[in-house]
């Protein structure tokens, strides 16, 4: 079935359970996004696979944020539900050079997993604390771009695994974020410019 070392095997099992919960068992809305928090600030990094979510999540941790989720963000009613797990980076990512020995292991798919201790995990957060950054590599060098509420919500719901799991309170909270300008399009290369922890 699967051959690998113990951490890699556990990571594979975790991924299989996550995949099942997103597709079948979860009562929460699940979005293809990472999030991190410090104090009352919550930043969601949303984008397609390979857009840089995991790398940016690790950089947020280096700036004092706590990890809420690495790849799948769960929203229940009007709250972000934490699901911190190992952050996965490509094996050629230069951030790996800065990590301490023993903090990484090779995952089941060849990516490098960066272990995140429970002391670096965020707790539940309210959606009204959230800013969503949509990662767009075509904006290289450009400042963050505000999105119209409709464009922001279309981008967000395109990243939702099962739309029928979005509750009315969750939808209303997300609409409020879109209307008040808390959803921006940013270059993954400049998404964290000027962003420091608490």
PyMOL commands that set and color helices and strands:
alter all, ss='L'
color gray80, all
select helices_A, chain A and resi 6-25+53-62+94-98+118-120+127-129+137-139+149-158+163-165+168-179
alter helices_A, ss='H'
color red, helices_A
select strands_A, chain A and resi 29-38+41-46+66-69+72-76+79-81+87-89+104-106+112-114+125-126+130-135+145-146+183-186
alter strands_A, ss='S'
color yellow, strands_A
deselect
rebuild
show_as cartoon
